[in-house]
């Protein structure tokens, strides 16, 4: 009887799927020139690589075969040394420019990222992974005005993310 109950519970968990909804695929065209430059991390879902990261930034530069991306943060506090991850990014979907593949560690690690929302007029974007396990709210300024941040968080909620799980690291200094 106990084995049957365990089997039924395991099947229910598998059928239920993940505890979050995967975001819809991006459909709006992204102007890549507006992605260039430094972006500041405002919020993120917890992840192992960025555990304890404060003052996160992502700097995008156009290169001949795509983009050079340098992600940086201070582990533990803003006074800690900078930790950097260098990546190369290429567009996977030229129709929207919103699906990118990033490679880290000389191509050993590959991950697809989607630009789920880009508001260049307000200076923010939402970047996530296709399955919904990772998401970042990024800003072109170290902090977002309260009203703009509220709008961005509302958009994250509309996309199916549990905003209660987000981490809000300390902002990077300019």
C-alpha atoms as one frame of an Amber mdcrd trajectory, in Angstrom:
protein
   0.000   0.000   0.000   2.824   2.362   0.907   4.605   1.647  -2.416   1.382
   2.378  -4.321   0.952   5.699  -2.508   4.559   6.656  -3.313   4.061   5.748
  -6.979   0.858   7.804  -7.205   2.558  10.782  -5.542   5.550  10.563  -7.902
   3.252  10.375 -10.939   1.250  13.374  -9.727   4.426  15.433  -9.337   5.607
  14.466 -12.833   2.243  15.237 -14.424   1.950  18.559 -12.633   5.187  19.770
 -14.235   7.310  22.567 -12.848   6.047  24.876 -10.101   6.188  27.838 -12.525
   4.882  28.600 -15.965   7.394  28.908 -18.770   7.306  32.383 -20.310   5.829
  32.847 -23.771   8.344  33.015 -26.613   9.239  36.589 -27.574   7.510  37.926
 -30.665   8.411  41.624 -30.720  11.415  42.777 -32.739  14.308  44.007 -30.595
  16.522  46.819 -31.868  19.976  45.424 -31.101  21.685  48.828 -31.023  19.550
  49.633 -27.959  20.908  46.538 -26.188  24.494  47.757 -26.319  26.281  49.213
 -23.338  26.079  48.555 -19.615  23.008  47.099 -17.936  22.550  46.999 -14.169
  20.900  44.110 -12.389  17.767  45.176 -10.514  16.269  41.768  -9.676  16.781
  38.083 -10.420  15.535  34.658  -9.489  18.042  32.952  -7.194  20.701  30.911
  -8.985  23.884  29.142  -7.910  26.298  31.132 -10.073  25.162  34.491  -8.679
  24.688  33.413  -5.074  25.719  36.396  -2.957  26.335  38.679  -5.965  25.886
  42.391  -5.371  26.195  45.235  -7.862  25.691  43.023 -10.906  26.254  44.403
 -14.381  26.194  43.069 -17.918  28.094  44.975 -20.600  27.213  44.278 -24.245
  29.485  45.180 -27.149  28.946  44.425 -30.842  31.670  42.292 -32.462  31.881
  40.873 -35.979  30.223  37.534 -35.193  27.683  38.692 -32.595  28.332  40.216
 -29.203  30.919  40.218 -26.504  29.279  40.182 -23.073  30.990  40.752 -19.737
  28.921  39.962 -16.676  30.299  41.132 -13.352  29.386  41.348  -9.687  30.887
  41.628  -6.231  30.513  38.388  -4.250  29.169  39.127  -0.789  29.421  42.923
  -0.670  30.049  45.923  -2.901  33.538  46.255  -1.393  34.556  42.723  -2.455
  36.666  42.265  -5.593  34.824  42.046  -8.903  34.076  38.587 -10.289  33.623
  38.476 -14.082  32.142  35.997 -16.535  32.922  36.597 -20.191  30.587  35.320
 -22.857  29.887  35.468 -26.547  26.329  35.900 -27.748  24.739  35.340 -31.121
  21.218  35.930 -32.380  19.244  32.715 -32.911  16.107  34.333 -34.345  16.793
  37.188 -36.799  13.038  37.793 -37.162  12.874  39.165 -33.611  16.523  39.407
 -32.456  15.059  38.391 -29.077  16.426  34.852 -28.857  20.127  34.658 -28.125
  22.597  31.892 -27.430  25.389  32.736 -25.031  28.520  30.660 -24.661  30.777
  30.813 -21.628  34.210  29.340 -20.885  35.343  29.163 -24.540  32.162  27.427
 -25.656  32.049  24.769 -22.931  28.753  26.108 -21.547  25.902  27.203 -23.820
  22.605  28.693 -22.729  19.717  30.196 -24.656  18.328  33.483 -23.355  15.223
  35.371 -24.424  14.621  39.100 -24.246  11.088  38.830 -22.865  10.447  42.563
 -22.673  12.496  45.554 -23.770  11.437  49.073 -22.873  14.188  51.340 -24.181
  11.980  54.378 -23.515  11.980  53.468 -19.809  15.487  51.998 -19.740  14.772
  48.403 -18.693  14.534  44.887 -20.042  13.619  41.404 -18.868  15.982  38.605
 -19.840  15.102  34.988 -19.111  15.733  31.401 -20.054  13.158  29.604 -22.233
  12.044  27.222 -19.482  11.423  30.017 -16.985  13.942  28.855 -14.388  16.022
  32.030 -14.610  15.061  35.658 -15.115  16.684  39.059 -14.672  15.289  42.571
 -14.592  18.000  44.852 -15.957  18.205  48.640 -16.114  20.360  51.115 -18.013
  20.794  52.991 -14.722  21.992  51.592 -11.381  18.444  51.935 -10.014  14.985
  52.284 -11.511  12.529  54.980 -10.366   9.894  53.402  -8.087   7.017  53.746
 -10.566   9.015  52.255 -13.433  10.198  49.405 -11.215   6.579  48.694 -10.246
   5.619  48.501 -13.947   8.521  46.155 -14.702   7.621  43.880 -11.780   3.992
  43.830 -12.954   5.211  42.694 -16.383   7.262  39.912 -14.758   4.115  38.800
 -12.929   2.144  38.852 -16.236   4.822  36.634 -17.769   4.139  34.059 -15.043
   7.017  34.686 -12.637   6.562  34.584  -8.875   7.901  38.042  -8.033   7.916
  37.067  -4.352  10.892  34.813  -5.123  12.984  37.573  -6.703  16.229  38.741
  -5.134  17.009  42.470  -5.236  20.789  42.761  -4.956  22.442  45.998  -3.944
  22.892  48.218  -7.008  26.287  48.758  -8.595  27.918  52.110  -8.155  28.118
  54.166 -11.325
